[in-house]
Amino acid sequence: MPSLSPDTRPEPVGPVDGQVSPRYAGLTTFARLPRIEDVPRYDVAIAGAPFDAGVTYRPGARFGPSAIREASRLLRPYNPRLDVMPFRDQQVVDAGDLPCNPFDITRAAKEIEESAHALIRDGARLITLGGDHSIAYPLLRAMHRVHGPVALVHFDAHLDTWDTYYDTPLTHGTPFRRAAEEGLFRPDASAHVGIRGSLYDPADLTDDAELGFRIFHCADFETMTVADVVGQLRETIGDAPLYLSVDIDVLDPAHAPATGTPEAGGLTSRELLGIVRGLKGLDLVGADVVEVAPAYDHADITSVAAANLAYEYVSLCARTPR
């Protein structure tokens, strides 16, 4: 990404105009944005990570990036809730898919880390479309190389801090255990949101507590409002560089059936989008949305939710330029 002064930067190239070319036509980049090779510079890159060899139940998240891109055709250029034109005020590009070996988890993680680092090393932000949740570990490694330890807000039905599955250290249930061991995030500024469902053992909760995460269980939303959660999250995060990681199964299966390990009693899409919007003004450096497995979808509702979530990420970046 060439380094250009504000005075010499070209005007951002936005999406194809949906009032000129129908939104169902043309190339299926995210929101019909330009490809990374079509512009001289960028502020935000959107990339896919079509990898799901780390799943423990239903596979299919390797097809998540393409499904989310297809659903993103519905997006429009103005975000009224955040009062921002996210594609006008910054150069956003579709960077294609990160390389990830489909047979070797360790090799895939290294490929994701290196290709993600290449996209952000000059200061750009990265939004990644998964893929299963194991991709969060190499993404956090890439973020750490540029920003140091980040505040991590992890939206999920599951803790994803188990040690191993079948003696395998990196799966979609272990990325944040590996990240904690390497000091990739700040435990005093990090949180789980939306945790629910059955566990293997009471020790799952005590083991997770040792890592320092603040937990907002789904049951907390019975007495807390979205504004309450946002306020406590902002207090926890402070001024640390922020990484958001959203497993789409944080949503109730009524709102996101197309995922590998669905759990009853989840958030609504309105609650999730409201929390993310409430983080405006914070130093967002990167984000992901993972575990969309479109083979299990109905009327694309899971892909639509994920595409809108990615749009909110882009909007947050526009509200707080780096």
matplotlib code that plots the C-alpha trace (Angstrom):
import matplotlib.pyplot as plt

x = [0.0, 1.8, 2.2, 0.6, -0.1, -3.7, -3.2, -2.1, -4.4, -6.9, -10.6, -11.9, -13.3, -16.7, -19.0, -20.8, -23.8, -26.9, -29.1, -27.1, -26.4, -28.8, -27.4, -27.8, -25.4, -21.7, -18.8, -19.4, -16.9, -18.0, -20.7, -19.5, -16.4, -13.2, -10.7, -7.4, -5.6, -7.9, -6.8, -3.4, -4.0, -6.5, -7.6, -9.6, -9.2, -11.9, -10.6, -12.0, -10.5, -12.2, -10.9, -12.9, -10.6, -10.8, -14.4, -15.7, -19.3, -20.8, -18.4, -19.1, -17.7, -15.2, -18.0, -18.8, -16.8, -18.5, -22.0, -21.3, -20.1, -23.2, -25.5, -23.5, -25.0, -28.0, -25.9, -26.2, -23.6, -25.1, -25.3, -28.0, -27.4, -23.8, -24.4, -21.5, -20.8, -18.3, -17.2, -16.9, -14.8, -12.2, -10.8, -12.3, -11.3, -12.0, -8.6, -9.9, -9.3, -6.3, -4.4, -5.1, -4.1, -7.3, -5.5, -2.9, -4.1, -0.6, 0.4, -2.9, -2.5, 0.9, -0.4, -3.2, -0.9, 1.6, -1.0, -3.0, 0.2, 1.0, -2.3, -2.0, 1.7, 1.4, -1.5, -4.6, -7.4, -8.5, -12.0, -11.9, -14.8, -14.5, -14.0, -14.1, -13.0, -9.5, -8.6, -8.8, -5.5, -3.3, -5.2, -4.4, -0.8, -0.7, -2.4, 0.1, 3.0, 1.7, -0.2, 1.1, -1.5, -5.0, -8.3, -10.3, -14.1, -15.2, -18.9, -19.8, -22.0, -18.8, -15.7, -13.3, -10.6, -10.4, -6.9, -7.2, -9.7, -8.5, -5.0, -5.0, -3.9, -5.5, -9.2, -12.2, -12.6, -9.1, -7.9, -8.1, -6.2, -3.4, -3.6, -3.5, -0.4, 1.4, 0.1, -1.6, -4.4, -4.8, -6.8, -7.6, -9.3, -11.0, -14.4, -16.6, -20.2, -23.1, -21.8, -24.4, -25.2, -23.9, -20.3, -18.1, -17.3, -17.5, -13.8, -14.4, -15.6, -12.8, -10.1, -11.4, -11.6, -7.8, -7.3, -8.9, -11.8, -14.9, -17.9, -21.4, -23.5, -26.6, -28.7, -27.3, -29.4, -32.6, -31.8, -29.3, -30.0, -27.8, -26.8, -25.7, -23.5, -22.0, -21.2, -19.4, -17.6, -16.3, -15.1, -13.3, -11.7, -10.6, -8.2, -6.5, -6.4, -9.5, -10.1, -13.6, -14.2, -17.7, -18.8, -22.1, -23.5, -23.6, -27.0, -29.9, -30.5, -33.7, -31.4, -28.5, -29.2, -26.3, -23.5, -21.5, -22.5, -25.8, -27.0, -30.5, -31.2, -28.9, -28.8, -31.0, -29.3, -30.7, -28.9, -25.6, -25.6, -26.6, -23.6, -21.2, -22.5, -22.1, -18.3, -18.0, -15.1, -12.8, -9.6, -10.8, -7.8, -9.4, -12.4, -13.7, -17.0, -16.8, -18.6, -21.1, -21.9, -24.3, -25.4, -27.6, -29.1, -32.7, -33.4, -29.8, -30.6, -27.3, -25.3, -27.3, -26.7, -22.9, -22.8, -24.5, -22.1, -19.1, -20.8, -21.0, -17.3, -16.5, -18.7, -16.8, -13.6, -15.0, -16.1, -12.6, -10.0, -6.4]
y = [0.0, 3.2, 5.9, 9.1, 12.4, 13.5, 16.1, 13.6, 10.8, 10.0, 10.1, 6.7, 4.5, 3.2, 0.4, 0.0, 2.3, 0.2, 2.8, 2.4, -1.3, -3.7, -5.1, -8.6, -7.9, -7.6, -9.1, -10.4, -8.6, -7.5, -4.8, -4.7, -2.8, -2.5, -5.2, -4.5, -4.5, -1.9, 1.0, 2.5, 2.5, 1.4, 2.1, -1.0, -4.4, -7.1, -10.6, -14.1, -17.0, -20.0, -22.6, -25.0, -27.9, -26.9, -27.6, -30.2, -30.7, -29.5, -28.4, -25.9, -22.6, -22.7, -21.5, -18.6, -15.9, -16.3, -16.5, -13.3, -11.5, -12.6, -11.3, -8.0, -7.0, -5.7, -3.1, 0.6, 3.4, 5.3, 4.0, 6.1, 4.6, 5.8, 8.7, 7.8, 7.0, 4.3, 3.7, 7.4, 8.5, 5.9, 3.5, 0.1, -2.8, -6.5, -8.2, -11.6, -14.7, -15.4, -18.6, -21.4, -25.0, -27.1, -30.2, -28.8, -26.6, -25.5, -24.6, -22.8, -20.7, -19.6, -18.7, -16.7, -14.9, -13.9, -12.8, -10.8, -9.1, -8.1, -6.3, -4.4, -3.8, -0.2, 0.8, -0.5, -2.2, -5.8, -7.3, -11.0, -13.2, -16.8, -19.7, -21.4, -19.7, -21.2, -18.4, -15.8, -17.1, -16.3, -13.1, -12.0, -12.9, -10.6, -7.9, -8.3, -7.8, -4.4, -3.2, -5.2, -6.7, -5.7, -5.5, -8.5, -8.6, -12.0, -12.6, -16.3, -18.9, -20.8, -19.8, -21.1, -21.3, -25.1, -26.5, -29.2, -31.2, -34.8, -33.7, -31.1, -27.7, -25.5, -26.0, -23.7, -24.3, -23.3, -20.1, -17.8, -20.3, -20.2, -16.4, -16.1, -18.2, -15.9, -12.7, -11.6, -9.7, -7.7, -9.8, -6.7, -5.1, -8.2, -9.8, -12.7, -11.7, -14.0, -17.2, -19.9, -23.5, -26.7, -27.4, -30.4, -29.7, -26.9, -26.5, -25.0, -21.8, -21.7, -22.4, -19.6, -17.2, -17.6, -16.0, -12.7, -12.3, -10.4, -12.5, -11.2, -14.3, -14.4, -14.7, -11.3, -9.8, -10.7, -7.9, -5.7, -3.6, -3.2, 0.2, -1.4, -3.9, -1.3, 1.0, -1.8, -3.0, 0.5, 0.8, -2.5, -1.7, 1.8, 3.3, 0.0, -1.0, -3.1, -6.4, -7.8, -11.4, -12.6, -16.2, -16.0, -18.6, -15.8, -15.2, -17.4, -20.1, -18.2, -15.5, -17.6, -21.2, -21.7, -22.4, -25.4, -25.6, -23.8, -23.1, -22.1, -18.9, -16.5, -12.8, -11.3, -9.7, -6.3, -6.8, -7.8, -4.9, -2.5, -3.6, -3.3, 0.2, 1.2, 0.8, 3.8, 6.0, 3.2, 2.3, -0.6, -2.2, -5.4, -7.7, -10.9, -12.7, -16.5, -19.8, -19.0, -22.4, -21.5, -25.1, -24.9, -21.5, -20.6, -17.7, -16.5, -15.0, -16.0, -14.6, -11.4, -11.0, -11.5, -9.1, -6.4, -7.0, -6.6, -3.4, -2.1, -2.8, -0.8, 2.0, 2.0, 2.4, 5.4, 7.0, 6.7, 7.1, 6.2]
z = [0.0, -1.1, 1.5, 0.3, 2.0, 2.4, -0.2, -2.9, -2.1, -4.9, -4.2, -2.9, -5.5, -4.2, -5.0, -8.3, -8.2, -7.5, -9.1, -12.4, -12.4, -10.6, -7.4, -8.6, -11.6, -11.9, -10.0, -6.5, -4.5, -1.0, -1.6, -5.2, -4.1, -6.2, -6.0, -4.3, -7.6, -9.1, -6.8, -5.9, -2.1, 0.5, 4.1, 4.8, 3.2, 3.2, 2.7, 2.9, 4.8, 3.3, 5.8, 7.9, 8.7, 12.4, 13.0, 15.5, 14.2, 11.0, 8.2, 5.5, 6.7, 3.9, 1.7, 4.1, 2.4, -1.0, 0.6, 2.7, -0.4, -2.3, 0.5, 0.6, -2.7, -0.7, 1.1, 0.3, 0.6, 3.6, 7.1, 8.9, 12.4, 12.4, 10.0, 7.8, 4.1, 4.8, 1.2, 0.4, 3.4, 3.1, 0.4, 1.0, -1.2, -1.6, -1.2, -2.3, -0.3, 1.9, 1.0, 3.5, 3.0, 3.3, 4.7, 7.2, 10.0, 11.1, 7.6, 6.9, 10.1, 8.9, 5.5, 6.9, 9.3, 6.6, 4.1, 6.7, 7.9, 4.3, 4.1, 7.4, 7.8, 6.4, 8.7, 6.9, 8.7, 7.9, 8.0, 7.5, 6.4, 7.7, 7.6, 11.0, 14.2, 14.2, 11.8, 14.6, 16.0, 13.0, 12.5, 16.1, 15.5, 12.4, 14.4, 17.3, 14.9, 14.0, 17.1, 20.0, 22.4, 21.4, 23.4, 22.2, 22.2, 21.3, 20.5, 20.6, 22.1, 23.1, 25.1, 22.5, 25.2, 25.5, 25.4, 22.7, 20.8, 20.1, 21.1, 18.4, 19.7, 17.1, 16.3, 16.2, 20.0, 21.0, 19.2, 22.2, 24.5, 22.0, 21.7, 25.5, 25.7, 23.4, 24.9, 21.7, 23.6, 26.8, 29.3, 31.3, 28.3, 26.7, 27.0, 25.8, 24.8, 24.3, 26.0, 26.6, 26.2, 27.8, 28.7, 29.2, 32.8, 35.4, 35.0, 31.5, 33.2, 35.8, 33.2, 31.1, 34.1, 34.5, 31.2, 32.4, 30.1, 31.3, 30.4, 29.4, 29.3, 27.1, 30.3, 31.3, 28.5, 30.5, 32.9, 31.0, 28.0, 24.9, 26.2, 29.6, 27.8, 25.5, 28.5, 30.4, 27.2, 26.5, 30.1, 29.8, 26.4, 27.3, 24.7, 23.7, 20.0, 19.5, 17.6, 17.2, 16.6, 15.9, 15.6, 13.9, 16.4, 19.0, 17.3, 18.1, 15.5, 14.5, 13.3, 12.1, 11.4, 9.0, 11.4, 12.6, 16.3, 16.9, 20.4, 21.5, 23.4, 21.6, 20.7, 18.1, 15.1, 16.3, 19.6, 18.0, 15.5, 18.4, 20.5, 17.6, 16.7, 20.3, 20.0, 17.6, 18.3, 19.7, 17.9, 15.8, 14.1, 12.7, 12.9, 11.7, 11.2, 11.1, 11.1, 8.4, 6.8, 4.0, 3.2, 6.4, 5.6, 4.9, 2.6, 3.2, 6.6, 8.2, 5.3, 5.3, 9.0, 8.5, 5.6, 7.6, 10.5, 8.2, 6.9, 10.5, 10.9, 7.8, 9.1, 12.5, 10.6, 8.7, 12.0, 13.4, 10.7, 11.6]

ax = plt.figure().add_subplot(projection="3d")
ax.plot(x, y, z, "-o")
ax.set_aspect("equal")
plt.show()
